[in-house]
Amino acid sequence: MTTIRGVLAASRPISWINTAYPYGLAYLLAGNELDWMFWSGVAFFLVPYNIAMYGINDVFDYESDIRNPRKGGVEGAVLPKSMHAPLLWASMVTTVPFLAVMYAAGTWHSALWLTAAMAAIVAYSAPPMRFKERPVLDSMTSSVHFVTPAIIGATVRAAEIPTEFWIAVMAFFLWGMASHALGAVQDVKADREGSLSSVATALGARIVTRSAAALYTVAALLLFFLPAPGWLVGLVGLGYTANTVRFWNITDDTCEDVNRAWKAFLLLNYMTGAVVTISIAAVYRLFSI
């Protein structure tokens, strides 16, 4: 039980919804039903996917994490080295059965995106690729972690995707890059002490925070090009910009202050998710009357 609790803690339960929701929403918007493929995909992206993504990351980020004061809670567990092997085994054992099913039942398009998703998980944290230490590429790869579940959900039953979906995907991708960059800012000191590189350690806290605000803004504005209620979600999306610009003049020395923005970011995710859900439900209700 101690091992199971450790594995689940490493998987960041507070963030499970961030990967399961995109898959489930895209699957339904593609015209599919609440069938077994919906539930199996949601289950996979809810828990096993996060065990692999964060578990592998925690194993290879151990030296930095033990120096990071914000680790050890909802923002990331710090497990002893004795847990590293169980984490890696759990990453494989929990994901392989779901992957086998999704490869067998999906389309070749979804298979390609699923392969890209799993490759990004490994390449982000594990050497020799270690993309998380390659500035800018780290933010791009991190965003792929959250965008690919949506693309897989949309393509697992059919390959033809409307243009509007790809606009939403681009907005989501830019949002993901901004979110990773913002998260990296608060870890500038810890990463440098652990001899780790990131977009924030390379470019500095201030430049990255301002860049994140710009990316959030572009992502929100893209949503105004979508059919209603895209504009409403875009308005809510500007909340991420407002949350970030509060730290417009942040410095490397005060980088840890951005943790306040990160905690607000976690709350914004749930609020934005609620707006997206209610808005889409209202539209479907309107057209079903």
C-alpha positions as CSV (number, residue, x, y, z in Angstrom):
1,M,0.0,0.0,0.0
2,T,2.9,2.3,0.7
3,T,4.2,1.8,-2.8
4,I,0.8,2.4,-4.4
5,R,0.3,5.6,-2.4
6,G,3.8,6.7,-3.5
7,V,3.1,6.0,-7.1
8,L,-0.3,7.8,-7.0
9,A,1.3,10.8,-5.2
10,A,3.9,11.1,-7.9
11,S,1.2,11.1,-10.6
12,R,-0.1,14.5,-9.4
13,P,-3.8,13.6,-8.8
14,I,-4.7,17.3,-8.9
15,S,-3.7,17.3,-12.5
16,W,-5.2,14.1,-13.8
17,I,-8.2,16.0,-15.2
18,N,-5.8,18.0,-17.5
19,T,-5.2,15.0,-19.7
20,A,-8.3,13.0,-19.3
21,Y,-10.7,15.9,-20.0
22,P,-9.2,16.9,-23.4
23,Y,-9.5,13.3,-24.6
24,G,-13.0,12.8,-23.5
25,L,-14.2,16.2,-24.8
26,A,-12.6,15.7,-28.2
27,Y,-14.0,12.2,-28.5
28,L,-17.5,13.4,-27.9
29,L,-17.2,16.5,-30.1
30,A,-16.1,14.2,-32.9
31,G,-19.6,12.7,-32.8
32,N,-18.9,9.6,-30.7
33,E,-20.9,8.2,-27.9
34,L,-20.2,7.3,-24.3
35,D,-19.0,3.9,-25.3
36,W,-16.3,1.6,-24.1
37,M,-13.6,3.5,-26.1
38,F,-14.6,6.7,-24.4
39,W,-14.3,5.2,-21.0
40,S,-11.1,3.3,-21.7
41,G,-9.4,6.3,-23.1
42,V,-10.5,8.6,-20.3
43,A,-9.3,6.0,-17.8
44,F,-5.9,5.8,-19.5
45,F,-5.4,9.5,-19.7
46,L,-6.7,10.0,-16.2
47,V,-4.2,7.7,-14.3
48,P,-1.7,5.5,-16.2
49,Y,-0.7,8.3,-18.5
50,N,0.0,10.6,-15.6
51,I,1.9,7.9,-13.7
52,A,4.2,7.6,-16.7
53,M,4.5,11.3,-17.4
54,Y,5.2,12.5,-13.9
55,G,6.8,9.3,-12.5
56,I,9.5,9.2,-15.2
57,N,10.0,12.9,-14.6
58,D,10.4,12.5,-10.9
59,V,13.0,9.8,-11.2
60,F,15.3,11.9,-13.4
61,D,14.6,15.2,-11.6
62,Y,15.3,13.9,-8.2
63,E,18.5,16.0,-7.6
64,S,16.6,19.2,-8.4
65,D,13.4,18.2,-6.6
66,I,15.1,17.6,-3.2
67,R,16.3,21.2,-3.4
68,N,12.9,22.6,-4.4
69,P,10.9,23.9,-1.4
70,R,7.5,23.6,-3.2
71,K,7.9,19.9,-3.9
72,G,6.4,17.3,-1.6
73,G,2.7,18.2,-1.9
74,V,0.1,18.6,-4.6
75,E,2.7,20.2,-6.9
76,G,4.9,17.1,-6.9
77,A,6.0,14.3,-4.6
78,V,9.6,13.8,-3.7
79,L,10.0,10.1,-3.3
80,P,13.1,8.3,-2.0
81,K,15.4,6.6,-4.4
82,S,14.1,3.3,-3.3
83,M,10.8,4.2,-5.0
84,H,12.4,5.0,-8.4
85,A,12.3,1.4,-9.7
86,P,8.7,0.9,-8.6
87,L,7.8,4.2,-10.3
88,L,9.3,3.1,-13.6
89,W,7.7,-0.3,-13.4
90,A,4.3,1.2,-12.6
91,S,4.7,3.5,-15.6
92,M,5.1,0.5,-17.9
93,V,2.7,-1.9,-16.3
94,T,-0.2,0.5,-16.1
95,T,0.2,1.9,-19.6
96,V,0.9,-1.1,-21.8
97,P,-2.5,-2.8,-21.6
98,F,-4.3,0.5,-22.5
99,L,-1.9,1.2,-25.3
100,A,-2.5,-2.2,-26.8
101,V,-6.2,-1.6,-26.8
102,M,-6.0,1.9,-28.2
103,Y,-3.6,0.8,-31.0
104,A,-5.8,-2.1,-31.9
105,A,-9.1,-0.3,-31.9
106,G,-8.0,3.1,-33.2
107,T,-7.2,4.6,-36.6
108,W,-3.7,4.9,-38.0
109,H,-3.9,8.6,-37.4
110,S,-4.6,8.1,-33.7
111,A,-1.8,5.5,-33.6
112,L,0.6,8.1,-34.8
113,W,-0.5,10.7,-32.3
114,L,-0.5,8.1,-29.5
115,T,3.1,7.1,-30.4
116,A,4.1,10.8,-30.4
117,A,2.5,11.3,-27.0
118,M,4.3,8.4,-25.4
119,A,7.6,9.3,-27.1
120,A,7.3,12.8,-25.8
121,I,6.8,11.5,-22.2
122,V,10.1,9.6,-22.4
123,A,12.0,12.2,-24.4
124,Y,11.0,15.0,-22.0
125,S,12.6,13.5,-18.9
126,A,14.9,10.6,-19.8
127,P,18.4,10.9,-21.2
128,P,19.9,11.1,-23.7
129,M,17.0,13.2,-25.2
130,R,16.2,15.0,-22.0
131,F,14.1,17.7,-23.8
132,K,13.2,19.3,-20.5
133,E,16.8,20.7,-20.4
134,R,16.6,22.1,-24.0
135,P,15.2,25.7,-23.7
136,V,12.0,26.3,-25.7
137,L,11.9,22.7,-26.8
138,D,11.1,21.9,-23.1
139,S,7.9,24.1,-23.2
140,M,6.9,22.7,-26.6
141,T,7.3,19.1,-25.5
142,S,5.5,19.7,-22.3
143,S,2.6,21.2,-24.2
144,V,2.5,18.1,-26.4
145,H,1.7,16.1,-23.3
146,F,-1.6,17.8,-23.0
147,V,-2.5,18.5,-26.6
148,T,-2.1,15.0,-27.9
149,P,-4.8,13.4,-25.8
150,A,-7.3,15.8,-27.4
151,I,-6.0,14.9,-30.9
152,I,-6.2,11.2,-30.1
153,G,-9.7,11.6,-28.8
154,A,-10.7,13.3,-32.1
155,T,-9.0,10.8,-34.4
156,V,-9.4,7.4,-32.6
157,R,-12.7,6.7,-34.4
158,A,-12.3,8.9,-37.5
159,A,-9.5,10.7,-39.3
160,E,-11.4,13.7,-40.8
161,I,-11.1,16.7,-38.5
162,P,-12.7,20.1,-39.2
163,T,-10.5,23.2,-39.4
164,E,-12.1,24.7,-36.2
165,F,-10.7,21.8,-34.2
166,W,-7.1,22.6,-35.4
167,I,-7.6,26.2,-34.4
168,A,-8.6,25.1,-30.9
169,V,-5.6,22.7,-30.9
170,M,-3.2,25.5,-31.7
171,A,-4.7,27.7,-29.0
172,F,-4.3,24.8,-26.6
173,F,-0.7,24.2,-27.7
174,L,0.2,27.9,-27.0
175,W,-1.6,27.7,-23.7
176,G,0.5,24.6,-22.8
177,M,3.7,26.3,-23.8
178,A,2.9,29.3,-21.7
179,S,1.9,27.2,-18.7
180,H,5.1,25.2,-18.8
181,A,7.2,28.4,-19.1
182,L,5.4,30.0,-16.1
183,G,5.9,26.9,-14.1
184,A,9.6,26.9,-14.9
185,V,10.0,30.5,-13.7
186,Q,9.3,29.5,-10.1
187,D,12.0,26.9,-10.2
188,V,14.9,29.0,-11.6
189,K,16.9,28.8,-8.3
190,A,16.2,25.2,-7.6
191,D,17.0,24.2,-11.2
192,R,20.3,26.1,-11.2
193,E,21.3,24.6,-7.9
194,G,20.6,21.2,-9.3
195,S,22.5,22.0,-12.5
196,L,19.4,21.7,-14.6
197,S,18.6,23.9,-17.6
198,S,15.2,25.1,-18.7
199,V,13.6,27.9,-20.8
200,A,13.5,30.0,-17.6
201,T,17.1,29.4,-16.5
202,A,18.3,30.1,-20.0
203,L,16.3,33.3,-20.8
204,G,15.6,34.6,-17.3
205,A,12.5,34.9,-15.1
206,R,11.4,38.2,-16.5
207,I,11.6,37.5,-20.2
208,V,9.9,34.1,-19.8
209,T,7.1,35.5,-17.6
210,R,6.4,38.2,-20.2
211,S,6.6,35.6,-23.0
212,A,4.1,33.4,-21.2
213,A,1.7,36.3,-20.9
214,A,2.0,36.9,-24.6
215,L,1.4,33.3,-25.4
216,Y,-1.7,33.2,-23.1
217,T,-3.1,36.2,-24.9
218,V,-2.6,34.8,-28.4
219,A,-4.1,31.5,-27.3
220,A,-7.2,33.3,-26.0
221,L,-7.6,35.5,-29.0
222,L,-7.5,32.4,-31.3
223,L,-10.6,31.2,-29.6
224,F,-12.6,34.2,-30.9
225,F,-12.2,32.7,-34.4
226,L,-14.2,29.7,-33.3
227,P,-18.0,29.3,-33.5
228,A,-19.9,30.3,-30.3
229,P,-19.2,29.8,-27.5
230,G,-15.5,30.1,-28.5
231,W,-15.6,33.8,-27.6
232,L,-16.7,33.1,-24.1
233,V,-13.9,30.6,-23.5
234,G,-11.5,33.2,-25.0
235,L,-12.6,35.7,-22.5
236,V,-12.0,33.3,-19.6
237,G,-8.7,32.4,-21.2
238,L,-7.6,36.0,-20.8
239,G,-7.7,35.3,-17.1
240,Y,-4.4,33.4,-17.5
241,T,-2.9,36.6,-19.0
242,A,-4.1,38.7,-16.1
243,N,-2.8,36.2,-13.6
244,T,0.7,36.2,-15.3
245,V,1.1,40.0,-15.9
246,R,1.0,40.5,-12.1
247,F,4.6,39.4,-12.2
248,W,5.6,41.5,-15.2
249,N,8.8,42.7,-13.4
250,I,9.8,39.5,-11.7
251,T,13.5,38.8,-11.4
252,D,15.6,35.7,-11.0
253,D,16.1,36.5,-7.3
254,T,12.4,36.8,-6.7
255,C,11.4,33.9,-9.1
256,E,9.7,31.9,-6.3
257,D,7.1,34.6,-6.0
258,V,5.6,33.3,-9.2
259,N,4.4,30.3,-7.2
260,R,1.4,32.5,-6.3
261,A,0.6,32.7,-10.0
262,W,1.0,29.0,-10.3
263,K,-1.4,28.2,-7.5
264,A,-3.9,30.6,-9.1
265,F,-3.3,28.8,-12.4
266,L,-4.4,25.5,-10.9
267,L,-7.7,27.1,-9.8
268,L,-8.1,28.8,-13.2
269,N,-7.9,25.4,-14.8
270,Y,-10.9,24.1,-13.0
271,M,-12.9,27.4,-13.6
272,T,-12.0,27.3,-17.3
273,G,-12.9,23.6,-17.5
274,A,-16.3,24.4,-16.0
275,V,-17.0,27.2,-18.4
276,V,-16.0,25.0,-21.4
277,T,-18.2,22.2,-20.2
278,I,-21.3,24.3,-19.4
279,S,-20.9,26.3,-22.7
280,I,-20.7,23.2,-24.9
281,A,-23.5,21.5,-23.0
282,A,-25.7,24.6,-23.5
283,V,-25.0,24.6,-27.2
284,Y,-25.8,20.9,-27.6
285,R,-29.0,21.4,-25.5
286,L,-30.0,24.3,-27.8
287,F,-29.6,22.3,-31.0
288,S,-31.4,19.3,-29.5
289,I,-34.5,21.2,-28.7
